[in-house]
Amino acid sequence: MDNLSDTLKKLKITAVDRTEDSLEGCLDCLLQALAQNNMETSEKIQGSGILQLFASLLIPQSSCTAKVANIIAEVAKNDSLQAQLINMGVIPTLVKLLGIHCQNAALTEMCLVAFGNLAELESSKEQFASTNIAEELVKLFKKQIEHDKREMIFEVLAPLAENDAIKLQLVEAGLVECLLEIVQEKVDSEKEDDIAELKTASDLMVLLLLGDESMQKLFEGGKGNVFQRVLSWIPSNNHQLQLAGALAIANFARNDGNCIHMVDNGIVEKLMDLLDRHVEDGNVTVQHAALSALRNLAIPVVNKAKMLSAGVTEAVLKFLKSEMPPVQFKLLGTLRMLIDAQAEAAEQLGKNVKLVERLVEWCEAKDHAGVMGESNRLLSALIRHSKSKDVIKTIVQSGGIKHLVTMATSEHVIMQNEALVALALIAALELGTAEKDLESAKLVQILHRLLADERSAPEIKYNSMVLICALMGSESLHKEVQDLAFLDVVSKLRSHENKSVAQQASLTEQRLTVES
């Protein structure tokens, strides 16, 4: 390793003189040392201060350029030097070289290795975005026939495509057309390389759709060639394409306009057919993706009734027996979106004992906070949107009341609020049926705590007081309210800065005084 120090000294001198032969000799020694021990050599390079020279040695005319690019690619493997290379500005220089020397296979390869190592860094992406890397990579990609070479380009494209600006540049440079071509070529192949390339291409396609601008550009009002091609993936027999197709639809379904257009043009039936093919021992990732798409499509108000009459709830309920938390989570979200302000559908689902019992079970899924939260929210939504006595009775009989009471203490205000509104409806419509469960869940004590806590949001205080008034109709709960000094807490709220809270406090105080 001592002759490495000599090499580095010599390199400093020859780099200034630009004597190609001795420069090439030094670079060869350096590459050898890096091959033997990358870590140690890289640290010595850093310590010698020679790193700064490499950017100046990347010149189009020089025969050493490929070797310099090779050294940069090697040095870029250990994290400590990546940031330094980026700050030195090697990215724009390498991108320029790639453009000039795209015929030179060795140099091209070195540039790609360096890009692959640097593109993972967040700070590099802004630099890449200010170059014409997208154009150069797509141009290079179109020329490659060999699997390995394409693979190398993919390895640079994937981390770069996480940046929204670069996503759009790649779409504008025509990457999508290349990806669609690969999918068409490889879809029926049994060869391992082809299967891998099909997966990479379709995954990258989905990644490009995660950017709002790139997604909208490719949607083209639902008339776009890309959108139509992606649609054709859903009925295919290839699981990878089914998955990518469903994920792509979920990404297209990120604004109301797109969702409405897709539902009007029959996407729901395609997704339901896909789900049907995966009910028994189905592919979990495909189930999850198709449910994600349906959930997003159900967000616009005008789509809900259309999707309900198309039979989406029945299709989704087939997955009620799934033991996979990601599928459970999306199933719950889809149902919750569908019944929003749809009283009839909410009543129908809320009287479905199998569903309600499963929800109550999932409300206890401590290991899966997402599933637990969504189950609670759906229980509350069934009551809030149906306002039905039968639904409340079903939920009481299935043991759901205690979960709604616990939900009122959630750390998320929106969930607290949904719980309190549902509980107020229970107290107004079926207090007798729910009385015992409300008592054993310690609802009155929880309400006292919410009203006394200064951190409670105004709407939480307001809805807690509405609920207190509704509970007065039960003798045992009324007694609990009297035993806890509610009057003190409530009268303090009469001077609350929020008008509605102050007003409700006055009404509640009167009620408490009269009833005592």
N, C-alpha and C positions, 0 to 999 in steps of 0.2 A: 504493500500500500504506500510505501515511502516514495516509490517512483511516481505515484499519483500526484504527490505534491509538486514534483518536478514538472510533470505534464501540465499541471494547472498554471505553473509559472510560465512555462514555455508558451502555453496557449495565449496568455495575456499579451506576450510580445508579438507572436505571429498574427494574432487577431488584428493588431494595429497595423502591422506591415502588409497584411493580406497576402502572404506568400502561400499559394494554394497547396503546394506539396507538403510543406512542414505542417501546415494547418490540418491537412487531411490525416497526417500521421498522428497528431495530437488527438484529433477527434476519435480515431480508431482506438487509441489507448483508453480514452475515456469511456467509450461504449463497452469495451472489454471489462473495465472496472465495474461499470454499472451492471453488467450481466452477472458478474461474480457476487457483488454485494450492493444491491441498489440503495439500501438505507444509508450505509456508511459513506458510500461514494457521494450520494446526494447531499449529505450533511457537509462533506468536505467542499463540494462545489459551492454550497451556500456560504460556508465560512470564508472561502477564498475571494468572494465578491465578484466572481467571474460570470455569475448568472446574468448580470446586466449586459454582458457582451453578446449573449446569444441573440437577443432581439436584433442587434445591429448586424449579426452575421447571416440573418435570413434575407439574403438578396437573390432576386430572381436569376441573375446571370451566373451565380457561382456554382461550381461543380460540387461544393461541400454542403449545399443547402439541405439535401436529403438527410445527411448525417446530423446536421444541427437540429433539424426537425425531429430526428430519431432521439437525440439526447433530450430534447424538450419533452418528448412523449414519455421517455423513461423517468425523467425527474418528476414529471407530473403525477407519477404513481403514488408518492407519499405526500399525505395531506398537508404537511407543514409548508411545502414549497408551492403548492397550487396557487394560494392567494398571491404569493410574491410574483409568480409568472403572470398572473392575470393583471396585477398592477403594473408590470413592466410593459403591458400592451402587446403580448405575443399573439393574442387572438386575432385582431384585425390583420396583422402581418401574415399569419398562417392562412387566413381566409383568402387574402389576396394571392398568395402563392398557389393555393389550390386552384384558383381561377386561371392563373397563367400556365401552370404545369399539369393540367388535368391529363395530359398524355403520359406523364412520367409516373408509372405505376408505383415505384418505390417511394417517391415523395408523397404521392397521394395517400398511400397507406400510412406513412408516418404522421401526416396531418390528421388523418382520421383517428389514429390511436391517441394523439395528443388531445383532439377534441373530445373523444370519449372520456378521457380522464378529467378534463377540465369542466365538461358540461354539467357534471353533477353539482358543482358549486353554484349556489344561488347568485353570488356576485358576478359569475361569468355570464349569466343569461342576458343581463342588460347589455354587456359588451357584444355578445353574439347578435342581439337584436338590432344593434346599430350597424352591422355589416350585412353583406348580401349572402350570408351563409345558406339561407333557405334555397335561394336560386341555384347556388353552386352544388349543394347536396342533391337537389332534385335532378339537375343536369347530369350529375355523376351517376345517380341511381338509374336513370333511363338507359345509360350506356352499359350497365353491368348485367352480365348473364349468369356469372358464377354465384352459387349460393353463398359461399363464404364472404365474397366481396359485398354482396347485398346485406349480409348479416352485420358486417362492420358498419355500414352506413346506418342500418337500423339502430345500432347501439348508440349512435350519436343523435339520431332523430328523436328517440324516445325521451331522453332527459330534456332535450331542447324544447320539445312540443309541450312540456309542462308550462311554458311561459306563454301567456295569452297573445302577446305581440308576435311572437315567433309562430304560434299556431296560424294566425291570419296570414303571415308571410308564406308559410308552407302551403296553405290552401291556394293562395294567389299564384304560387310558383308551379301549381299543377300536381302536387303530391297525391292528391286524392285519386286522380285518374290512374296514376301508377298503382296505387293500392288496390283499386277496384279490378284492375287488369290482373294483378297477382291472384286475387281471390278467384277470379274466373278461371285462370289457368290451373290453379292447384286444387280446386274444390273436390274433384273426384279422385285425386291421387292418393295412393296408399303409402307412398314413400315418406320416410320419417322427416327428411329435410323439407319436403313440400308441406307436410302437416304443420311443422314448426313455423314455416314462412307464412302459411295461411293464418295461423294464430297471431303472429307478430303484426301482419298487415291489418287484420281486422281489429286487433286491440288498438293499434295506432290510429285507425280511423275513428274509433270511439273517443280516444283521447282528444283528437282535433275538434270533436263536437262539444267538448267541455267549455270551450271559450264562447262567450255570447256572440261576438262578432263573426267568428268563423262558422259557428253553428247556423246563424241566421243567413249567412252568405250561401251556405250549402243547401238550406231549406228551400230557398227561392220560391217562397209562397206555396210550398208543397208541390210545385210543378218541376222542381229540379231533378235532373238525371240522377244525381247522387242519392237524393231522398228515395226516388223510385227503385234504385238498385238495392238500397239497404232494406226496403220493404220486402224485396224478393228473397232476402235471406231468411225471413221469419218462417215461411213454410218449408224451407230446405230440410234435408235429412241430416245435415251436418250440425252436430251440437254446438261446435265453436261458432258457426255462422248464426245459428238460432240465438245464441247468447249475445253476440255482437249486435245482431239486428234489434233485439229487445232493448239492449242498453242504449243503442243509438236512438231508438224511439223515445226512451225515457229522457235522453238529452235534448232531443228536438222539442219535447213537451215541457219546455221551461218557461214558456209564456202563453198567455191565454189565447192569442190569435192562432198560434201553431196548434194548440190543443183542440180548439174548436174545429179548425180545418181538418185535422186528422180524424176526429170522431165522426165528422160528417162524411168522411171518405172511407169509412169501413175498417179503420185500424183495430177497433175493439174486437170485432169478430176474429180477425187474424191472431190477435193476442190470446183470445179465449181458446181458439183451436190449438195454439201452441201449448197453453197451460194444460189442456186436456190430454195432450200427448205425454205429459210429465206428471200425471197424478199418481200412478202406481210406480213406486221405486224410481221416481223421476230424477232428473238432474237438478240438484239443489240450486246451482248457480243460475240455471235457466229459469227455474221457478221464481227465484229472487228478482231476476232482471225483469221478467214479464209483469210481476206484481208491482215493481217500481214504476214501470211505464203506466200501468193502469192507475196507480195512485196519483201520478202527476196529471194524467188526462182527466181525472175526476175533480180537479181543483176548480175550473171555471163553472159558475153556477148553471149555465145553459147545458153543460155536458152531463150533469148529474142524472136528470130524468131520462135522458137518452140512454145512458149507460145502465141505469136500473132496468129499463124496459128491454134492453138487449140481454139481460140475464147475468150481469157481471157478479152480483152478490152470490148467486148460486155457484158460479164458476169458482169464485174465491173461497167459498165455504168448504169446497172439497179438500182444501189444504188445512182444515181445522185440526186434523190429526197429526200434522207435521211436528216432529220433535226438534226441528232446526230453528234456533232463535232468529237468524236473519230472515227466514221465511215467515215466521210468526210475526215479526216486527212489521214487515211490509203488508202482510195480510190485514193486520189491525189498522194500519195507516190507511189502506185502501177503503176499508169499510167505514172508517171515521170520515173520510172525505166524501164518500158517497151519500151518507145520511145527513150531511150538514143541511139543515133547513128542509129536509124531506121527511115530513111527519109520518107518512104512510110506511115508508121503507124503515124508518126508525122503529115504528111500532111492530112491524113484522119481525125484524131482527131481535127486538127486545123481548119478544114472546118466545123466541127460539131457545128452549131450555138447554139444549146441547151447547149452543154458542155461549150463553150466559155462564153456564157451569165452567166452561173452558176459560172464559175471561177471569172468573174468580180464582181459578187455579193459577193462571198466569200473573195475577196481581201479587202472587207470593213468590215470583221468580226472582229471588234476591240476587242471583248471580247475573241476571240480565236486566240491568236497569232500564234499557230501552223498551224491552218487552213489557216490563212491569209498568212503566209510565204510560205506554200506549194502551194497555188493558184498562188501566184506571180511567184514562181519558175517554175510551170507547164506552165504558159502563156509564159514565156521566153523560156522554153525548146521547146515548139511547134514551135516557130520561129527559134530557133537556129538549131534544127535538121531537119526541113523541108526546110528551106531557100526558102519558097514558097510565091509568091506574093498573092495567094488566101488566105493563112492563115493570112497574114498581114492584108489584106482587111477585113477579118472576125473580127479580133481583133480590128481594128480601128472602124468598124461599131458597135461593141458591147461595145465600150467605155473603152477598156483595156489599151490604151496608157498611160493615166495619172498614172496608177498603176505601169507600168514599169519605168516611170520617178521617181516616189517616191521610188521604189525599189533600184534605183541607189544611194539613200542616206541611205540605210540600215546600221545597225551597223555591219553586217556580211560581210566581204570582198567577200566571195564566192558569196553571193547574189548580191552585188553591181556589181561584174564582169559579172555575168550572165545577169544582166539588161543592162549593157553597150554594151555587144556583141549583144544582141537582138536589141537594139536601133540602133546600127551601121548597122545591116542588114536591118532594116526598112528604114533607111536613104538612103541606097544604092539601095534598090529595089522598094520602094513605097513612096518616099519622098513627092510627091505631095498629095497623099491621106492622109498622117499623119500630114502634115505641121501644120494645125490649132491646132490640139490637142497637138503637141509638143510645140507650142508657148504658149498655155494657161496653159500648165503644167510647164512653166518656165524652160524648159530644159537648155537653154543657160546659164542662171544665175547659175543653179546647177552645170553645168560643170566648170564654172569659179571658183566656190567655191571649187570644188574638186581639181582643179589644183593649186589653191592658198594655200590650206591646207597642211601644212608640214606633217601631220599625214597620209595623203592618201598613200595607198600602191603603189609600183611602177606599178603594173599591172593596177591599177585604173587610174593612171596618163596616162599611155600608151593608154589605151582604150578610155579615155576621149578625147585625142588629135586625135585619129583615127576618133572619132565621130564628132569632130569639123570640120575636113576636109570634112567629108561626108555631113554635114549640109550646106556647102557653096553653094550647088546646089539650095537652096531655097532662093528666093530674100529676103523675110521678115526675115528669120532666119539669113541670111548673114548680114543683116543690124544690127540685134541684136548683132552679134559677133563683128562687127566693133565698135558699141557703147560702148561695154565693153572693157576695154583695155587688150585684150587677148595677144597682142604681148609682153607686159611686163612680164606677168606670164610665157609665153612659152619660151621666150629667157633665162630666169633664169634657166629653166630646161635643157638647152643645156649642162650644166656642171654637170648634175645629175650623181651620182655614178653608176646607173644602165645603162648599154650600150644601151639597147633597148629604154629606156626612152629618153636618150640623143639624139639618132638617130632620133626618132620620133619627138622630139622637133625641130630639125633642119629642117626636112621636113615640119612640121606644120608652122614653122616660114616663110619659103620660100613661102608656099601657102598663108599665111595671107598677106605677103608683096606684092606678085603678085596681089592678089585679091583686095587689097585696092586701 
